[in-house]
């Protein structure tokens, strides 16, 4: 039985219809995502499924005793709890059991009640342990740490946290409460890359079901296996993750286009037959075809072209009202020739980025650079170099100094030490995360006019329409725009700059997935150089030729020359190396401890014993040498060379040495315990 089944859902806020025709089923352990353009009603649909809102039409059936954990985009906590206390609310039953166990322990000291208390205590303790009673504080620490909270923040009152922190706090409580179904609305909005990766791993082991709305395509690739695409009048299902959805969607678009073209060709042949025979010998057949064609064209008007194309008249006539009399030949001809492919693709940006002139080959280099503010060094950087047509992705935790680095390049913030040297013939285009370049008092038309005064009003309106600003929207003031609208306006201005170096600070923030896809395509074709700050790992993986990572713990900027996937593979190799070395050291410690506590026989002075001692010494020396070699490789992997092939060879060498060390440890254990 499904956890939730919804049929023919529709929602409208008079007189605006949000969506209709939504039917879906959420099974146990589902991993599903809802995608669609901004404003299509994804959040509204989640609220309906979570029971926070009622549909205008249709029904929602929920399984009996279903528990739902709903995460809105912004959590509205009204609680005096601290962060830790809020997480404890997920374990109310365990805390009550803990109190009962303490009470029973006290009763066991009373001889008259000891036996009954002991029996009750044993049963309750077994249940308490089975439900995780002894580890729930550790679970809270793991989840809070994974979501980016510091231990010093655990006792902060929720009322003192920012909106983003409160949303993360609610997500922590939901994960700890283990509901049957998680409904998550943009769960990665307030997380840095490290926290998102932790959440991906956590959800991969989640025993319940999850329904997610997210603009993070990389996250969807890692977490979900069903994509539900929401449009105004239906919901379509795609099996697989986001990448599979993109491929399947294109196949469906191509198929629909093929069907439409075949259908239009058939209708045009019918019209040709009608025109040639309407006054000839086959007039009856021509009139019969004209009647059928007229009904078909009216069905298109009533139901929409996409609902009619590819179906025969018997299927269509069930839903459409037939005409009383056929259309005239000229009118029917006009309508057939006027048929256009149905709008099967959502509205998207029409963005083109061009560079006016060619830059020099060296775009940017640094010498002895330190970034930050007086008294606050954010990070230092080895001397780095960015060359023409490269794309560097600058990544790191929130607050690490990414935006400050961009402003240093723009000479808005001076470096603490060293310098940033820009190349020749550069024309820089800057996309600011907070859109500081937009004047809140300007209208959209005034913003474009200030940058391109040569454009006429009609030209400005046409230009803004390419960024999905239609009609009177162009006369709105910037201050009333949503985050996504501001982002689109900033991109519109960027496209007019004709820059050959783009500094992009979170350009996909607030953009829906269709707009992200268009931006990615445009940036991939851009004939210039890009320095990209983004949490959008899908975009980074598609564009970046090198990764600049700010290591906040060491206060250093590290350069990795390669794609994001290669960078991730290297990071995994580093983590494996650290785990392997730690396990090897732990194992040696255990072996020594075991050897020290074992009962040892009296040592003999035989030749075999001397050989054993000699071999034991040789093995110990080899182990020490291999451990030193592993430690050296580990340090090198922490600051790897720029060549991915060299990194791979180092990783392979680490695995080989680790294997030799394991064999020697086994031999050492055998020699040591038989002494």
VOGU-3710 file (C-alpha; in Angstrom, 3 decimals, decimal comma):
1> xxxxxxxxxx> 0,000/0,000/0,000  1,248/3,482/-0,850  1,925/6,029/1,848  0,095/8,752/-0,103  -2,130/8,533/-3,175  -3,384/11,694/-4,880  -5,818/11,783/-7,793  -6,762/14,637/-10,140  -5,502/17,363/-7,821  -6,050/20,969/-8,843
11> xxxxxxxxxx> -5,365/24,218/-7,064  -6,499/27,727/-7,858  -6,489/31,063/-6,095  -9,378/32,810/-7,841  -9,099/33,752/-10,580  -5,658/32,152/-11,075  -5,361/28,421/-11,792  -2,060/27,111/-10,384  -2,136/23,496/-11,598  -4,579/20,720/-12,417
21> xxxxxxxxxx> -4,654/17,052/-13,392  -2,063/15,949/-10,812  -2,141/12,253/-9,973  0,640/10,505/-8,076  1,446/7,729/-5,636  4,252/7,661/-3,059  5,263/4,094/-2,124  7,306/2,936/0,859  11,000/3,912/0,669  10,321/6,139/-2,336
31> xxxxxxxxxx> 12,938/8,658/-3,427  10,982/11,133/-5,523  11,513/14,727/-6,657  9,084/17,271/-8,093  10,557/19,627/-10,684  9,134/22,429/-12,800  9,583/26,151/-13,444  9,193/28,717/-10,669  5,563/29,625/-9,995  4,163/26,320/-11,258
41> xxxxxxxxxx> 2,954/25,326/-7,772  5,571/22,884/-6,449  5,496/24,284/-2,912  1,697/24,422/-2,959  1,550/20,764/-4,008  3,910/19,762/-1,180  1,723/21,624/1,316  -1,368/19,808/0,028  0,340/16,410/0,308  1,608/17,266/3,808
51> xxxxxxxxxx> -1,912/18,250/4,903  -1,006/21,922/5,346  -3,387/23,043/2,594  -6,464/21,679/0,824  -6,812/21,176/-2,954  -9,447/22,996/-4,987  -10,271/19,697/-6,688  -9,228/16,074/-6,298  -8,461/13,908/-3,305  -5,484/12,882/-1,196
61> xxxxxxxxxx> -5,475/9,534/0,632  -2,879/8,940/3,350  -2,014/5,604/4,919  -3,323/5,031/8,417  -0,926/6,189/11,156  1,330/7,798/8,553  3,893/10,161/10,095  5,106/13,023/7,909  8,074/15,310/8,463  7,545/18,494/6,449
71> xxxxxxxxxx> 10,346/20,998/5,863  9,175/24,314/4,376  11,618/26,613/2,613  11,721/28,903/5,633  11,022/27,490/9,090  8,809/29,644/11,282  9,873/28,428/14,719  7,920/29,886/17,627  9,779/28,213/20,451  11,876/29,203/23,440
81> xxxxxxxxxx> 13,925/26,006/23,118  17,636/25,992/22,537  18,922/24,162/19,457  19,794/21,101/21,552  16,442/21,122/23,375  14,592/21,275/20,052  16,440/18,189/18,849  15,631/16,414/22,119  11,912/16,720/21,290  12,481/13,979/18,696
91> xxxxxxxxxx> 13,261/11,583/21,582  10,453/12,383/24,043  9,540/8,710/24,457  13,145/7,663/25,108  13,610/10,457/27,632  10,468/9,278/29,463  11,812/5,719/29,470  15,117/7,043/30,797  13,276/8,675/33,677  11,376/5,479/34,385
101> xxxxxxxxxx> 14,600/3,457/34,436  16,049/5,881/36,997  12,905/5,511/39,145  13,124/1,701/38,981  16,800/1,813/39,951  15,800/3,673/43,092  13,057/1,146/43,877  15,487/-1,760/43,568  17,195/-0,586/46,755  13,943/-1,339/48,648
111> xxxxxxxxxx> 13,877/-5,088/49,529  10,089/-5,194/49,391  9,945/-3,771/45,851  13,286/-4,958/44,459  12,061/-8,131/42,732  9,148/-6,489/40,882  11,257/-3,442/40,030  14,079/-5,630/38,709  11,739/-7,558/36,419  10,204/-4,360/35,073
121> xxxxxxxxxx> 13,665/-2,785/34,757  15,018/-5,667/32,645  12,199/-5,489/30,106  12,263/-1,695/29,882  16,059/-1,577/29,588  15,998/-4,038/26,675  13,433/-1,897/24,842  15,312/1,295/25,703  18,557/-0,093/24,295  16,849/-1,504/21,169
131> xxxxxxxxxx> 15,338/1,917/20,399  18,712/3,646/20,699  18,312/5,038/24,199  22,018/4,951/24,964  23,113/6,650/21,740  20,532/9,349/21,024  22,777/12,190/22,302  25,453/10,945/19,887  22,905/10,896/17,060  21,970/14,502/17,805
141> xxxxxxxxxx> 25,638/15,523/17,696  26,179/13,688/14,391  23,166/15,296/12,698  23,869/18,812/13,979  27,523/18,539/12,989  26,588/17,129/9,580  24,252/20,071/8,934  26,991/22,561/9,737  26,326/23,519/13,362  29,251/24,112/15,716
151> xxxxxxxxxx> 29,167/22,663/19,242  29,204/26,208/20,589  25,800/26,806/18,931  23,983/23,894/20,605  22,787/26,021/23,519  21,702/28,985/21,393  17,973/29,799/21,714  16,164/29,247/18,408  14,951/32,825/18,550  18,574/33,988/18,287
161> xxxxxxxxxx> 19,285/31,964/15,134  19,009/33,337/11,597  16,224/32,178/9,280  18,575/29,784/7,509  19,831/28,361/10,810  16,268/27,804/12,020  15,472/25,932/8,825  18,536/23,734/9,350  17,452/23,185/12,970  14,028/21,990/11,804
171> xxxxxxxxxx> 15,664/19,683/9,256  17,827/18,226/12,052  14,780/17,554/14,211  12,907/15,938/11,309  15,819/13,629/10,489  16,127/12,612/14,136  12,386/11,941/14,488  12,489/9,357/11,622  8,992/9,893/10,134  7,558/7,485/7,548
181> xxxxxxxxxx> 7,728/10,211/4,904  9,990/13,239/4,605  8,585/16,093/2,503  11,446/18,518/1,895  11,080/21,876/0,156  14,516/23,086/-1,007  16,445/21,305/1,791  19,860/22,392/0,428  19,095/26,134/0,344  20,953/26,949/3,557
191> xxxxxxxxxx> 23,670/24,276/3,381  27,216/24,531/2,101  28,666/21,786/-0,102  30,039/19,757/2,825  26,649/19,717/4,566  24,824/18,859/1,324  27,150/15,912/0,750  26,495/14,751/4,305  22,726/15,000/3,709  23,056/13,008/0,468
201> xxxxxxxxxx> 24,767/10,187/2,334  22,260/10,347/5,197  19,271/10,109/2,858  20,862/7,231/0,940  20,582/5,177/4,156  17,170/6,594/5,147  14,662/3,820/5,893  11,590/5,946/5,171  10,331/7,614/1,994  11,282/11,067/0,734
211> xxxxxxxxxx> 9,535/13,555/-1,555  11,764/16,489/-2,443  11,567/19,792/-4,272  15,033/21,088/-5,076  16,844/23,195/-7,673  20,089/21,377/-6,819  20,510/19,067/-9,801  23,586/17,304/-8,396  21,655/16,577/-5,186  18,788/15,113/-7,220
221> xxxxxxxxxx> 21,260/12,958/-9,134  22,576/11,498/-5,882  19,332/11,089/-3,919  16,238/10,399/-6,046  15,194/7,672/-8,498  11,884/9,119/-9,733  11,323/12,606/-11,166  7,814/14,109/-11,296  7,618/17,037/-13,725  4,800/19,430/-12,832
231> xxxxxxxxxx> 3,146/21,620/-15,459  -0,103/23,606/-15,477  -2,375/20,765/-16,566  -0,594/17,517/-15,722  2,248/15,739/-14,025  4,608/13,462/-15,934  6,684/10,675/-14,384  10,294/9,861/-15,304  12,194/6,892/-13,890  15,728/7,536/-12,707
241> xxxxxxxxxx> 17,685/10,468/-11,322  17,958/13,979/-12,732  20,411/13,071/-15,514  18,146/10,226/-16,635  15,194/12,627/-16,562  16,973/15,106/-18,864  17,627/12,369/-21,414  14,102/10,926/-21,239  12,541/14,394/-21,447  14,435/15,172/-24,637
251> xxxxxxxxxx> 13,312/11,851/-26,120  9,678/12,683/-25,302  10,000/16,162/-26,784  11,487/14,728/-29,970  8,735/12,110/-30,206  5,968/14,686/-29,746  7,519/16,912/-32,365  7,710/13,980/-34,775  4,052/13,105/-34,130  3,004/16,734/-34,625
261> xxxxxxxxxx> 4,858/17,051/-37,918  3,341/13,805/-39,199  -0,133/14,954/-38,125  0,207/18,351/-39,772  1,419/16,711/-42,966  -1,669/14,456/-42,946  -4,003/17,427/-42,399  -2,345/19,376/-45,209  -2,831/16,394/-47,551  -6,502/16,273/-46,538
271> xxxxxxxxxx> -6,873/19,989/-47,303  -5,185/19,526/-50,653  -7,659/16,731/-51,512  -10,610/18,884/-50,350  -9,566/21,886/-52,428  -9,092/19,775/-55,559  -12,364/17,885/-55,233  -14,838/20,226/-53,492  -16,297/21,232/-56,842  -15,472/18,106/-58,819
281> xxxxxxxxxx> -16,682/14,536/-59,218  -15,659/13,514/-55,698  -17,531/16,376/-54,033  -19,287/14,094/-51,518  -16,026/12,573/-50,342  -14,460/16,060/-50,139  -17,362/17,417/-48,090  -17,188/14,418/-45,764  -13,477/15,007/-45,186  -14,139/18,715/-44,612
291> xxxxxxxxxx> -16,726/17,892/-41,917  -14,308/15,549/-40,132  -11,483/18,052/-40,491  -13,677/20,858/-39,133  -14,546/18,806/-36,063  -10,886/17,980/-35,543  -9,845/21,635/-35,767  -12,566/22,606/-33,289  -11,319/19,891/-30,916  -7,878/21,464/-31,140
301> xxxxxxxxxx> -9,387/24,821/-30,148  -11,277/23,273/-27,235  -8,746/20,791/-25,873  -5,421/22,111/-27,103  -3,244/20,821/-29,879  -1,141/18,533/-27,708  -4,246/16,785/-26,326  -5,546/16,042/-29,836  -2,508/15,348/-32,009  -1,877/11,667/-32,637
311> xxxxxxxxxx> -5,400/10,548/-31,660  -8,191/9,446/-33,974  -11,532/11,211/-33,982  -13,313/8,561/-31,917  -10,893/9,234/-29,038  -11,176/13,006/-29,344  -14,975/13,161/-29,762  -15,537/11,912/-26,212  -14,178/15,179/-24,834  -14,905/17,703/-27,598
321> xxxxxxxxxx> -18,173/19,228/-28,869  -18,610/18,821/-32,630  -19,397/21,725/-34,940  -22,903/22,207/-36,282  -21,654/22,927/-39,782  -18,279/22,495/-41,489  -15,829/25,338/-41,891  -15,349/26,964/-45,238  -12,490/25,690/-47,361  -10,493/28,912/-47,009
331> xxxxxxxxxx> -10,976/29,062/-43,232  -10,041/25,394/-42,805  -6,953/25,938/-44,965  -5,927/28,948/-42,892  -6,276/27,022/-39,640  -4,335/24,014/-40,863  -1,455/26,109/-42,190  -1,502/28,125/-38,962  -0,934/25,122/-36,713  2,245/25,477/-34,687
341> xxxxxxxxxx> 4,079/22,896/-32,645  2,502/22,620/-29,182  4,355/24,302/-26,325  5,991/21,176/-24,993  9,040/22,960/-23,601  8,642/25,315/-20,620  9,387/29,031/-21,119  13,117/29,579/-20,832  15,744/32,265/-20,925  17,030/33,356/-24,333
351> xxxxxxxxxx> 20,496/34,256/-23,173  23,551/34,941/-25,319  26,927/35,936/-23,901  29,462/37,426/-26,266  32,882/38,945/-25,644  33,608/42,117/-27,580  37,373/41,646/-27,840  39,974/38,965/-27,270  41,893/39,109/-24,002  45,523/38,187/-23,452
361> xxxxxxxxxx> 46,480/34,578/-22,709  47,196/35,223/-19,022  43,952/36,398/-17,412  44,893/36,487/-13,756  47,772/35,546/-11,506  48,568/36,084/-7,850  51,749/36,502/-5,833  52,034/35,858/-2,072  48,329/36,606/-1,732  46,415/36,902/1,539
371> xxxxxxxxxx> 42,694/37,679/1,456  40,644/39,209/4,246  40,169/42,348/6,265  42,460/44,112/8,754  42,827/41,803/11,734  41,011/38,945/9,981  42,947/36,802/7,488  40,433/34,618/5,637  42,938/32,592/3,624  46,323/32,584/1,932
381> xxxxxxxxxx> 46,937/31,334/-1,597  49,847/29,712/-3,342  50,703/31,614/-6,509  47,930/30,773/-8,944  47,301/31,427/-12,615  44,149/31,566/-14,736  44,535/31,425/-18,509  42,246/32,447/-21,352  39,162/30,232/-21,984  39,619/28,378/-18,694
391> xxxxxxxxxx> 36,867/28,105/-16,114  37,901/28,050/-12,466  35,342/27,140/-9,815  36,005/28,734/-6,407  34,458/26,584/-3,670  34,513/26,529/0,107  32,242/26,865/3,135  30,048/29,883/3,730  32,070/32,743/5,146  35,394/31,367/3,898
401> xxxxxxxxxx> 36,072/34,435/1,742  34,882/33,540/-1,768  32,992/36,787/-2,411  35,788/38,767/-0,750  38,251/37,230/-3,222  36,082/38,337/-6,155  35,914/41,845/-4,721  39,700/41,826/-4,352  40,007/41,001/-8,054  37,628/43,893/-8,776
411> xxxxxxxxxx> 39,830/46,149/-6,593  36,917/46,814/-4,240  38,722/45,154/-1,307  42,531/45,434/-1,125  44,544/42,269/-0,386  46,072/42,008/3,066  49,349/40,918/1,500  50,631/40,212/-1,992  48,810/41,152/-5,142  46,373/40,080/-7,858
421> xxxxxxxxxx> 47,737/40,825/-11,329  45,188/41,076/-14,149  46,044/40,367/-17,775  45,840/42,625/-20,799  42,711/43,747/-22,693  40,318/42,554/-20,010  36,690/43,619/-19,899  35,150/42,213/-16,725  31,522/41,307/-16,224  30,501/40,785/-12,578
431> xxxxxxxxxx> 27,406/38,938/-11,391  26,991/39,780/-7,697  25,313/37,254/-5,413  23,275/39,951/-3,668  22,705/41,835/-6,967  24,264/44,999/-5,553  24,560/46,364/-9,098  20,781/46,743/-9,376  19,215/50,070/-8,409  16,103/49,287/-6,317
441> xxxxxxxxxx> 14,451/52,552/-7,411  14,786/51,806/-11,115  12,256/49,998/-13,241  13,472/47,104/-15,369  13,367/49,353/-18,426  15,475/51,991/-16,645  18,052/49,376/-15,604  18,579/48,285/-19,210  18,419/51,856/-20,534  21,200/52,917/-18,140
451> xxxxxxxxxx> 23,465/50,257/-19,640  22,321/50,528/-23,267  20,982/54,073/-23,884  20,979/53,472/-27,629  18,114/50,955/-27,336  14,561/52,144/-28,023  11,754/51,288/-25,603  10,361/48,632/-27,954  13,816/47,094/-28,256  14,236/47,055/-24,472
461> xxxxxxxxxx> 10,856/45,365/-24,033  11,722/42,752/-26,641  15,089/42,202/-24,996  13,563/41,752/-21,534  11,011/39,327/-22,969  13,936/37,015/-23,743  14,455/36,843/-19,971  10,776/36,043/-19,316  9,711/39,592/-18,381  6,428/40,056/-20,207
471> xxxxxxxxxx> 3,918/42,885/-20,596  3,797/45,426/-17,799  6,403/43,452/-15,801  9,046/45,616/-17,486  7,747/48,660/-15,586  8,074/47,047/-12,141  10,604/48,523/-9,769  13,609/46,398/-8,887  12,746/46,576/-5,175  9,564/44,509/-5,684
481> xxxxxxxxxx> 11,188/41,717/-7,701  11,605/38,218/-6,309  15,051/36,671/-5,922  14,666/34,735/-9,169  13,499/37,835/-11,056  16,463/39,832/-9,764  18,760/37,060/-10,904  17,270/37,090/-14,399  17,558/40,885/-14,597  21,211/40,715/-13,503
491> xxxxxxxxxx> 21,850/38,126/-16,226  20,143/40,393/-18,768  22,531/43,199/-17,836  25,505/40,830/-17,877  24,631/39,723/-21,409  24,881/43,362/-22,579  28,363/43,872/-21,089  30,199/41,870/-23,808  32,855/41,010/-21,214  35,712/38,583/-21,898
501> xxxxxxxxxx> 36,136/37,702/-18,190  33,088/36,751/-16,144  33,165/36,800/-12,344  30,022/34,943/-11,325  28,960/34,811/-7,662  26,226/32,180/-7,228  24,587/32,842/-10,632  22,053/29,998/-10,268  20,660/31,172/-6,912  16,843/31,412/-7,122
511> xxxxxxxxxx> 16,837/30,185/-10,753  14,514/27,298/-11,540  15,917/24,189/-13,207  14,946/25,164/-16,790  16,751/28,498/-16,359  19,768/26,757/-14,817  19,937/24,462/-17,825  19,875/27,380/-20,256  22,531/29,263/-18,282  24,736/26,177/-18,274
521> xxxxxxxxxx> 24,425/25,782/-22,048  25,236/29,457/-22,621  28,275/29,426/-20,325  29,544/26,243/-21,981  29,526/28,033/-25,361  30,947/31,305/-24,020  34,201/32,280/-25,754  35,795/33,899/-22,740  37,184/33,116/-19,289  35,087/32,396/-16,200
531> xxxxxxxxxx> 35,757/32,503/-12,479  32,736/30,875/-10,887  31,663/30,912/-7,242  28,825/28,452/-6,812  27,274/25,750/-4,661  25,772/24,304/-7,869  27,951/21,216/-8,259  26,151/20,176/-11,438  27,126/23,484/-13,051  30,671/23,234/-11,693
541> xxxxxxxxxx> 31,086/19,694/-13,000  29,854/20,737/-16,441  32,082/23,830/-16,797  35,128/23,862/-14,545  38,577/23,038/-15,865  40,116/23,610/-12,447  38,860/23,745/-8,865  40,017/26,385/-6,373  39,109/25,120/-2,908  39,346/27,281/0,193
551> xxxxxxxxxx> 40,406/24,991/3,031  39,000/26,942/5,969  40,690/24,728/8,573  44,175/25,428/7,186  43,339/28,909/5,899  44,649/28,047/2,442  43,387/28,131/-1,132  44,274/24,885/-2,918  44,233/24,549/-6,708  43,210/21,292/-8,366
561> xxxxxxxxxx> 43,558/21,199/-12,143  40,786/18,989/-13,423  37,031/18,586/-13,372  34,847/18,485/-10,288  34,327/14,723/-10,710  38,100/14,217/-10,735  38,392/16,474/-7,698  35,738/14,438/-5,865  37,548/11,211/-6,745  40,774/12,615/-5,325
571> xxxxxxxxxx> 39,035/13,737/-2,129  37,653/10,231/-1,716  41,157/8,810/-2,195  42,410/11,160/0,543  39,659/10,069/2,905  40,368/6,395/2,192  44,067/7,025/2,841  43,338/8,674/6,187  40,980/5,861/7,199  43,436/3,171/6,131
581> xxxxxxxxxx> 46,345/4,716/8,050  44,189/5,166/11,127  42,986/1,565/10,952  46,550/0,284/10,492  47,754/2,179/13,560  44,771/0,997/15,585  45,375/-2,586/14,535  49,026/-2,418/15,530  48,046/-1,028/18,916  45,573/-3,867/19,415
591> xxxxxxxxxx> 48,168/-6,440/18,402  50,701/-5,022/20,859  48,091/-5,017/23,595  47,103/-8,570/22,791  50,737/-9,678/22,792  51,412/-8,012/26,129  48,477/-9,713/27,835  48,970/-13,167/26,312  50,507/-15,978/28,303  53,929/-16,560/26,829
601> xxxxxxxxxx> 55,900/-19,810/26,887  59,453/-19,926/28,140  61,812/-18,718/25,450  64,037/-21,363/23,940  67,484/-20,812/22,545  67,032/-23,016/19,501  68,086/-21,993/15,990  64,409/-21,704/15,058  63,834/-19,238/17,902  66,794/-17,097/16,822
611> xxxxxxxxxx> 65,416/-17,067/13,284  62,039/-16,018/14,610  63,584/-13,140/16,540  65,594/-12,037/13,516  62,554/-12,127/11,252  60,477/-10,276/13,845  63,043/-7,478/13,889  63,104/-7,339/10,071  59,305/-7,188/9,894  59,179/-4,420/12,499
621> xxxxxxxxxx> 61,682/-2,387/10,504  59,697/-2,943/7,272  56,460/-1,945/9,017  58,047/1,261/10,311  59,356/2,055/6,818  55,981/1,418/5,161  54,142/3,479/7,788  56,515/6,365/7,133  55,958/5,966/3,370  52,175/5,968/3,889
631> xxxxxxxxxx> 52,382/9,095/6,021  54,421/10,824/3,298  51,904/9,822/0,611  49,059/11,032/2,809  50,699/14,448/3,217  51,240/14,684/-0,545  47,612/13,792/-1,214  46,527/16,608/1,101  48,309/19,076/-1,211  48,279/17,133/-4,508
641> xxxxxxxxxx> 49,999/18,014/-7,769  47,919/19,679/-10,472  48,222/16,714/-12,855  45,275/14,302/-12,280  47,335/11,408/-13,694  49,990/11,959/-11,008  47,299/12,036/-8,348  45,939/8,734/-9,642  49,405/7,171/-9,559  49,878/8,375/-5,981
651> xxxxxxxxxx> 46,532/6,848/-5,041  47,474/3,525/-6,643  50,827/3,591/-4,816  49,007/4,206/-1,537  46,771/1,169/-2,109  49,788/-1,017/-2,969  51,773/0,045/0,116  48,697/-0,395/2,304  48,345/-3,980/1,024  51,989/-4,767/1,850
661> xxxxxxxxxx> 51,565/-3,245/5,299  48,495/-5,414/5,979  50,437/-8,574/5,057  53,388/-7,589/7,259  51,096/-6,798/10,180  49,583/-10,278/9,910  53,059/-11,835/9,860  54,170/-9,620/12,770  51,125/-10,672/14,788  51,897/-14,328/14,176
671> xxxxx> 55,568/-13,949/15,100  54,808/-11,799/18,131  52,115/-13,997/19,694  54,100/-17,226/19,311  57,090/-15,778/21,143
//
